[in-house]
Amino acid sequence: MPRRFVFLLAVALVVVAGLLWWLSTATETPGDDRTEASSAVIGEARRGGLRVDLQVPLDDITIHEARSPDAPLVLIDPGHGGRDGGAQGVGGASEKALTLALAREVQAILEERGRVRSALTREGDTTLSLDQRADLTRRLSPDLFLSIHMDAAPNAGATGVTVYSLADIASTTEAAELAAAEAERVGRVLSDANAPVEFLLTDLALRDQMAMSAAFARAILRRAGEGSGVPLRPTPHQFANFYVLRFGQVPGVLVEAGYLSNREDEARLRSKEGRAPLAEALASAIEADLARRSS
């Protein structure tokens, strides 16, 4: 067989193989398990087919007005909801129900005082992904963001409130694990590398967001200090790279209101009277932080 013919046949086989490979990759869907299985990682950077792209309609969000129509706006995010129940208490309490109750109580205090406008990311038992919460925050563009959660721990003695603000590096292993666990319970989300370019903050804006978030956390802890009736962790201000804080693109914190795995904390969080000191501290800190920034 002439060498020229053999060479042309080899070239033709390479071209056909390349064409078949291109056709197979072009027809794969982004959520195809065959492509995702090798690239999935643990935590918030996990990619894949459980991402929910539907936006939450802004006309479904009720803004509770203040005395002044141009008063600053805080968005309060009751953690979990719908098919994501969150932590379960030793006495049967559900995190998703208690976070909504506390969020409503904070909003009621703010509405009564009339200094700050407020809205909730969910007002019922609604499932919201991390992407949807962050997207809603960006589109509503509040002046401040507060995400409310309740924790559970293997150690039944763990108790007290923790306030988390945004940081690239978690302050403790526990903070890093919590940020990953929140994402894992809610569902897969895009990694930073795959997020739309317009959602990524410049380094300067991100540092500013982190600094204002830390200041808000300190304002909460000043009002939840000794004598307020709010039990605090030994190290109540911690830092972690929470997706919903980073990609909401506004100053905000995530508050773990207590441990449902602790009987005393669960009892405190199950009653309106038990939640009242924390609700008051959160509302007062929101007002103080927004007043400080506006002046």
C-alpha positions as a Markdown table, in Angstrom:
| # | Residue | x | y | z |
|---|---|---|---|---|
| 1 | Met | 0.0 | 0.0 | 0.0 |
| 2 | Pro | 1.5 | 3.4 | -1.0 |
| 3 | Arg | 2.8 | 5.5 | 1.9 |
| 4 | Arg | 0.8 | 8.5 | 0.7 |
| 5 | Phe | -2.5 | 6.6 | 0.9 |
| 6 | Val | -1.7 | 5.3 | 4.4 |
| 7 | Phe | -0.9 | 8.9 | 5.5 |
| 8 | Leu | -4.2 | 10.3 | 4.1 |
| 9 | Leu | -6.2 | 7.4 | 5.7 |
| 10 | Ala | -4.6 | 8.2 | 9.1 |
| 11 | Val | -5.4 | 11.9 | 8.8 |
| 12 | Ala | -9.0 | 11.1 | 7.8 |
| 13 | Leu | -9.4 | 8.9 | 10.9 |
| 14 | Val | -8.1 | 11.6 | 13.2 |
| 15 | Val | -10.5 | 14.2 | 11.6 |
| 16 | Val | -13.5 | 11.8 | 12.0 |
| 17 | Ala | -12.6 | 11.0 | 15.6 |
| 18 | Gly | -12.3 | 14.7 | 16.5 |
| 19 | Leu | -15.7 | 15.4 | 14.9 |
| 20 | Leu | -17.4 | 12.6 | 16.8 |
| 21 | Trp | -15.9 | 13.9 | 20.1 |
| 22 | Trp | -17.0 | 17.5 | 19.4 |
| 23 | Leu | -20.6 | 16.3 | 18.6 |
| 24 | Ser | -20.7 | 14.3 | 21.9 |
| 25 | Thr | -19.6 | 17.3 | 24.1 |
| 26 | Ala | -21.8 | 19.8 | 22.3 |
| 27 | Thr | -25.0 | 17.8 | 23.0 |
| 28 | Glu | -24.2 | 17.3 | 26.8 |
| 29 | Thr | -26.4 | 19.3 | 29.2 |
| 30 | Pro | -24.8 | 21.3 | 32.1 |
| 31 | Gly | -26.4 | 19.1 | 34.6 |
| 32 | Asp | -25.4 | 15.8 | 33.0 |
| 33 | Asp | -24.2 | 13.5 | 35.8 |
| 34 | Arg | -21.5 | 12.1 | 33.6 |
| 35 | Thr | -19.7 | 15.5 | 33.5 |
| 36 | Glu | -20.6 | 16.6 | 37.0 |
| 37 | Ala | -19.5 | 13.5 | 38.9 |
| 38 | Ser | -15.8 | 14.1 | 38.3 |
| 39 | Ser | -16.0 | 17.8 | 39.1 |
| 40 | Ala | -18.3 | 18.0 | 42.2 |
| 41 | Val | -16.6 | 19.2 | 45.4 |
| 42 | Ile | -17.9 | 19.5 | 48.9 |
| 43 | Gly | -19.6 | 22.6 | 50.1 |
| 44 | Glu | -20.6 | 25.9 | 48.6 |
| 45 | Ala | -18.3 | 25.6 | 45.5 |
| 46 | Arg | -20.2 | 22.5 | 44.4 |
| 47 | Arg | -21.4 | 22.7 | 40.8 |
| 48 | Gly | -24.3 | 21.1 | 39.1 |
| 49 | Gly | -27.8 | 20.3 | 38.2 |
| 50 | Leu | -29.6 | 21.2 | 41.4 |
| 51 | Arg | -29.1 | 24.9 | 40.8 |
| 52 | Val | -32.4 | 26.8 | 40.6 |
| 53 | Asp | -32.3 | 29.6 | 38.1 |
| 54 | Leu | -35.8 | 30.9 | 38.6 |
| 55 | Gln | -35.9 | 34.4 | 40.1 |
| 56 | Val | -38.0 | 35.3 | 43.0 |
| 57 | Pro | -40.5 | 37.9 | 41.7 |
| 58 | Leu | -39.9 | 41.2 | 43.5 |
| 59 | Asp | -43.6 | 41.9 | 43.5 |
| 60 | Asp | -43.9 | 38.9 | 45.9 |
| 61 | Ile | -41.8 | 40.8 | 48.4 |
| 62 | Thr | -43.7 | 43.1 | 50.8 |
| 63 | Ile | -41.7 | 46.1 | 52.0 |
| 64 | His | -43.0 | 47.4 | 55.3 |
| 65 | Glu | -42.7 | 51.2 | 55.2 |
| 66 | Ala | -41.2 | 53.6 | 57.7 |
| 67 | Arg | -42.3 | 57.1 | 58.7 |
| 68 | Ser | -40.0 | 58.4 | 56.0 |
| 69 | Pro | -40.4 | 57.0 | 52.4 |
| 70 | Asp | -36.7 | 57.3 | 51.8 |
| 71 | Ala | -35.8 | 55.5 | 55.0 |
| 72 | Pro | -33.0 | 52.8 | 54.7 |
| 73 | Leu | -34.1 | 49.2 | 53.9 |
| 74 | Val | -33.1 | 46.0 | 55.7 |
| 75 | Leu | -33.7 | 42.6 | 54.2 |
| 76 | Ile | -34.3 | 39.9 | 56.8 |
| 77 | Asp | -33.7 | 36.3 | 55.6 |
| 78 | Pro | -35.3 | 33.5 | 57.7 |
| 79 | Gly | -33.1 | 30.6 | 57.1 |
| 80 | His | -34.3 | 27.4 | 55.4 |
| 81 | Gly | -38.0 | 26.8 | 54.6 |
| 82 | Gly | -40.1 | 24.5 | 52.5 |
| 83 | Arg | -38.5 | 21.1 | 51.8 |
| 84 | Asp | -35.4 | 22.3 | 53.6 |
| 85 | Gly | -36.3 | 22.1 | 57.3 |
| 86 | Gly | -32.9 | 22.9 | 58.7 |
| 87 | Ala | -31.9 | 21.7 | 62.2 |
| 88 | Gln | -34.3 | 19.6 | 64.3 |
| 89 | Gly | -34.5 | 20.3 | 68.0 |
| 90 | Val | -34.1 | 17.6 | 70.7 |
| 91 | Gly | -37.7 | 18.4 | 71.6 |
| 92 | Gly | -39.0 | 18.4 | 68.0 |
| 93 | Ala | -38.6 | 22.1 | 67.1 |
| 94 | Ser | -38.0 | 22.9 | 63.5 |
| 95 | Glu | -35.4 | 25.5 | 62.5 |
| 96 | Lys | -37.3 | 26.8 | 59.5 |
| 97 | Ala | -40.4 | 27.6 | 61.6 |
| 98 | Leu | -38.4 | 29.3 | 64.4 |
| 99 | Thr | -36.3 | 31.4 | 62.1 |
| 100 | Leu | -39.4 | 32.8 | 60.4 |
| 101 | Ala | -41.0 | 33.5 | 63.8 |
| 102 | Leu | -37.9 | 35.5 | 64.9 |
| 103 | Ala | -37.6 | 37.3 | 61.6 |
| 104 | Arg | -41.3 | 38.4 | 61.9 |
| 105 | Glu | -40.7 | 39.6 | 65.5 |
| 106 | Val | -37.7 | 41.7 | 64.4 |
| 107 | Gln | -39.7 | 43.2 | 61.6 |
| 108 | Ala | -42.6 | 44.0 | 63.9 |
| 109 | Ile | -40.3 | 46.0 | 66.2 |
| 110 | Leu | -38.8 | 47.9 | 63.3 |
| 111 | Glu | -42.3 | 48.7 | 61.8 |
| 112 | Glu | -43.6 | 49.9 | 65.2 |
| 113 | Arg | -40.7 | 52.3 | 65.6 |
| 114 | Gly | -40.9 | 53.5 | 62.0 |
| 115 | Arg | -37.2 | 54.4 | 61.4 |
| 116 | Val | -36.3 | 51.6 | 59.0 |
| 117 | Arg | -38.1 | 49.9 | 56.1 |
| 118 | Ser | -38.0 | 46.1 | 56.1 |
| 119 | Ala | -38.7 | 43.1 | 54.0 |
| 120 | Leu | -38.5 | 39.3 | 54.4 |
| 121 | Thr | -37.0 | 37.0 | 51.8 |
| 122 | Arg | -39.8 | 34.6 | 52.7 |
| 123 | Glu | -43.1 | 35.2 | 54.5 |
| 124 | Gly | -44.2 | 31.6 | 54.5 |
| 125 | Asp | -42.9 | 28.0 | 54.3 |
| 126 | Thr | -41.1 | 28.6 | 51.0 |
| 127 | Thr | -38.1 | 26.8 | 49.6 |
| 128 | Leu | -35.4 | 29.2 | 48.5 |
| 129 | Ser | -31.9 | 28.2 | 47.3 |
| 130 | Leu | -28.8 | 30.2 | 48.2 |
| 131 | Asp | -28.7 | 31.5 | 44.6 |
| 132 | Gln | -32.3 | 32.8 | 44.9 |
| 133 | Arg | -31.6 | 34.5 | 48.2 |
| 134 | Ala | -28.5 | 36.2 | 46.9 |
| 135 | Asp | -30.2 | 37.1 | 43.6 |
| 136 | Leu | -33.1 | 38.6 | 45.5 |
| 137 | Thr | -30.8 | 40.7 | 47.7 |
| 138 | Arg | -28.9 | 42.0 | 44.6 |
| 139 | Arg | -32.1 | 43.0 | 42.9 |
| 140 | Leu | -33.8 | 44.5 | 45.9 |
| 141 | Ser | -30.5 | 46.3 | 46.8 |
| 142 | Pro | -31.2 | 46.8 | 50.6 |
| 143 | Asp | -28.9 | 48.9 | 52.8 |
| 144 | Leu | -28.4 | 45.9 | 55.2 |
| 145 | Phe | -29.0 | 42.2 | 55.1 |
| 146 | Leu | -29.7 | 39.9 | 58.1 |
| 147 | Ser | -29.8 | 36.1 | 57.8 |
| 148 | Ile | -31.3 | 34.2 | 60.7 |
| 149 | His | -30.4 | 30.6 | 61.5 |
| 150 | Met | -30.3 | 28.2 | 64.5 |
| 151 | Asp | -27.6 | 25.6 | 65.0 |
| 152 | Ala | -27.3 | 22.0 | 66.1 |
| 153 | Ala | -24.2 | 20.3 | 67.5 |
| 154 | Pro | -23.1 | 16.8 | 68.6 |
| 155 | Asn | -22.2 | 18.4 | 72.0 |
| 156 | Ala | -25.5 | 18.9 | 73.8 |
| 157 | Gly | -23.9 | 21.4 | 76.1 |
| 158 | Ala | -23.2 | 23.9 | 73.2 |
| 159 | Thr | -25.3 | 27.0 | 73.8 |
| 160 | Gly | -25.6 | 30.6 | 72.9 |
| 161 | Val | -25.8 | 33.1 | 70.0 |
| 162 | Thr | -23.1 | 33.5 | 67.4 |
| 163 | Val | -22.8 | 36.3 | 64.8 |
| 164 | Tyr | -20.9 | 35.6 | 61.6 |
| 165 | Ser | -19.6 | 38.2 | 59.2 |
| 166 | Leu | -18.1 | 37.7 | 55.8 |
| 167 | Ala | -14.4 | 36.8 | 55.3 |
| 168 | Asp | -12.3 | 35.0 | 52.7 |
| 169 | Ile | -10.9 | 32.8 | 55.4 |
| 170 | Ala | -13.0 | 31.3 | 58.2 |
| 171 | Ser | -12.0 | 32.3 | 61.7 |
| 172 | Thr | -12.4 | 28.7 | 63.0 |
| 173 | Thr | -12.8 | 25.2 | 61.6 |
| 174 | Glu | -16.3 | 25.3 | 63.0 |
| 175 | Ala | -17.1 | 28.4 | 61.1 |
| 176 | Ala | -15.8 | 26.9 | 57.8 |
| 177 | Glu | -17.8 | 23.7 | 58.4 |
| 178 | Leu | -20.9 | 25.7 | 59.1 |
| 179 | Ala | -20.7 | 27.7 | 55.9 |
| 180 | Ala | -20.2 | 24.4 | 53.9 |
| 181 | Ala | -23.1 | 22.7 | 55.8 |
| 182 | Glu | -25.5 | 25.5 | 55.1 |
| 183 | Ala | -24.8 | 25.2 | 51.3 |
| 184 | Glu | -25.0 | 21.5 | 51.4 |
| 185 | Arg | -28.5 | 21.5 | 53.1 |
| 186 | Val | -29.9 | 24.0 | 50.6 |
| 187 | Gly | -28.4 | 22.6 | 47.4 |
| 188 | Arg | -25.6 | 22.9 | 44.9 |
| 189 | Val | -24.6 | 26.4 | 43.8 |
| 190 | Leu | -22.1 | 27.8 | 41.4 |
| 191 | Ser | -18.5 | 28.3 | 42.4 |
| 192 | Asp | -16.9 | 31.7 | 42.2 |
| 193 | Ala | -15.1 | 30.7 | 39.0 |
| 194 | Asn | -18.5 | 29.9 | 37.3 |
| 195 | Ala | -20.5 | 32.9 | 38.6 |
| 196 | Pro | -21.6 | 35.5 | 36.1 |
| 197 | Val | -19.0 | 38.2 | 35.7 |
| 198 | Glu | -21.4 | 41.0 | 36.8 |
| 199 | Phe | -21.9 | 39.2 | 40.2 |
| 200 | Leu | -18.3 | 39.3 | 41.1 |
| 201 | Leu | -17.2 | 42.2 | 43.3 |
| 202 | Thr | -14.0 | 44.1 | 42.8 |
| 203 | Asp | -11.5 | 43.6 | 45.6 |
| 204 | Leu | -12.0 | 47.1 | 46.9 |
| 205 | Ala | -15.8 | 46.8 | 47.1 |
| 206 | Leu | -15.5 | 43.4 | 48.7 |
| 207 | Arg | -13.2 | 44.7 | 51.4 |
| 208 | Asp | -15.6 | 47.5 | 52.1 |
| 209 | Gln | -18.5 | 45.1 | 52.3 |
| 210 | Met | -16.5 | 42.9 | 54.8 |
| 211 | Ala | -15.6 | 45.9 | 57.0 |
| 212 | Met | -19.2 | 47.1 | 57.1 |
| 213 | Ser | -20.5 | 43.6 | 57.9 |
| 214 | Ala | -18.0 | 43.3 | 60.8 |
| 215 | Ala | -19.2 | 46.7 | 62.1 |
| 216 | Phe | -22.8 | 45.5 | 62.0 |
| 217 | Ala | -21.8 | 42.3 | 63.8 |
| 218 | Arg | -20.2 | 44.3 | 66.6 |
| 219 | Ala | -23.3 | 46.5 | 66.9 |
| 220 | Ile | -25.4 | 43.4 | 67.4 |
| 221 | Leu | -23.1 | 42.1 | 70.1 |
| 222 | Arg | -23.0 | 45.4 | 72.0 |
| 223 | Arg | -26.8 | 45.2 | 72.3 |
| 224 | Ala | -26.8 | 41.5 | 73.1 |
| 225 | Gly | -24.2 | 41.9 | 75.8 |
| 226 | Glu | -24.3 | 41.4 | 79.5 |
| 227 | Gly | -27.7 | 42.2 | 81.1 |
| 228 | Ser | -29.7 | 41.9 | 77.8 |
| 229 | Gly | -30.9 | 38.4 | 78.5 |
| 230 | Val | -29.3 | 37.1 | 75.3 |
| 231 | Pro | -26.9 | 34.2 | 76.0 |
| 232 | Leu | -23.7 | 34.5 | 73.9 |
| 233 | Arg | -21.1 | 32.0 | 72.8 |
| 234 | Pro | -17.6 | 32.4 | 74.4 |
| 235 | Thr | -16.4 | 33.8 | 71.1 |
| 236 | Pro | -19.6 | 35.2 | 69.7 |
| 237 | His | -18.2 | 37.1 | 66.6 |
| 238 | Gln | -16.8 | 34.7 | 64.0 |
| 239 | Phe | -16.0 | 34.9 | 60.3 |
| 240 | Ala | -16.8 | 32.7 | 57.4 |
| 241 | Asn | -17.2 | 32.8 | 53.6 |
| 242 | Phe | -21.0 | 32.4 | 53.4 |
| 243 | Tyr | -22.2 | 32.4 | 49.9 |
| 244 | Val | -25.4 | 34.3 | 50.7 |
| 245 | Leu | -23.4 | 37.1 | 52.4 |
| 246 | Arg | -20.7 | 37.3 | 49.6 |
| 247 | Phe | -23.0 | 37.3 | 46.6 |
| 248 | Gly | -25.8 | 39.4 | 48.1 |
| 249 | Gln | -23.3 | 42.3 | 47.6 |
| 250 | Val | -24.5 | 44.4 | 50.6 |
| 251 | Pro | -23.3 | 44.6 | 54.2 |
| 252 | Gly | -24.8 | 41.8 | 56.2 |
| 253 | Val | -24.4 | 39.1 | 58.8 |
| 254 | Leu | -25.6 | 35.6 | 59.6 |
| 255 | Val | -26.9 | 35.1 | 63.1 |
| 256 | Glu | -27.0 | 31.7 | 64.7 |
| 257 | Ala | -29.7 | 32.3 | 67.4 |
| 258 | Gly | -28.8 | 29.3 | 69.5 |
| 259 | Tyr | -28.5 | 25.5 | 69.5 |
| 260 | Leu | -31.6 | 23.4 | 69.0 |
| 261 | Ser | -29.6 | 20.5 | 70.2 |
| 262 | Asn | -29.5 | 22.1 | 73.6 |
| 263 | Arg | -32.7 | 21.8 | 75.7 |
| 264 | Glu | -32.4 | 25.2 | 77.3 |
| 265 | Asp | -31.7 | 27.0 | 74.0 |
| 266 | Glu | -34.5 | 25.1 | 72.3 |
| 267 | Ala | -36.9 | 26.1 | 75.1 |
| 268 | Arg | -35.8 | 29.7 | 74.8 |
| 269 | Leu | -36.2 | 29.8 | 71.0 |
| 270 | Arg | -39.6 | 28.1 | 71.0 |
| 271 | Ser | -41.3 | 30.9 | 72.9 |
| 272 | Lys | -41.9 | 34.5 | 71.9 |
| 273 | Glu | -40.9 | 35.6 | 75.3 |
| 274 | Gly | -37.6 | 33.7 | 75.1 |
| 275 | Arg | -36.8 | 35.2 | 71.6 |
| 276 | Ala | -37.8 | 38.7 | 72.7 |
| 277 | Pro | -34.3 | 39.9 | 74.0 |
| 278 | Leu | -32.6 | 38.7 | 70.8 |
| 279 | Ala | -35.3 | 40.3 | 68.6 |
| 280 | Glu | -34.9 | 43.6 | 70.5 |
| 281 | Ala | -31.1 | 43.4 | 70.2 |
| 282 | Leu | -31.2 | 42.7 | 66.4 |
| 283 | Ala | -33.8 | 45.5 | 65.7 |
| 284 | Ser | -31.8 | 48.0 | 67.8 |
| 285 | Ala | -28.5 | 47.1 | 66.1 |
| 286 | Ile | -30.1 | 47.4 | 62.6 |
| 287 | Glu | -31.4 | 50.9 | 63.5 |
| 288 | Ala | -28.1 | 52.0 | 65.0 |
| 289 | Asp | -25.9 | 50.7 | 62.1 |
| 290 | Leu | -28.1 | 52.3 | 59.5 |
| 291 | Ala | -28.2 | 55.6 | 61.4 |
| 292 | Arg | -24.4 | 55.6 | 61.8 |
| 293 | Arg | -23.9 | 55.1 | 58.1 |
| 294 | Ser | -26.5 | 57.6 | 57.0 |
| 295 | Ser | -24.9 | 60.3 | 59.2 |
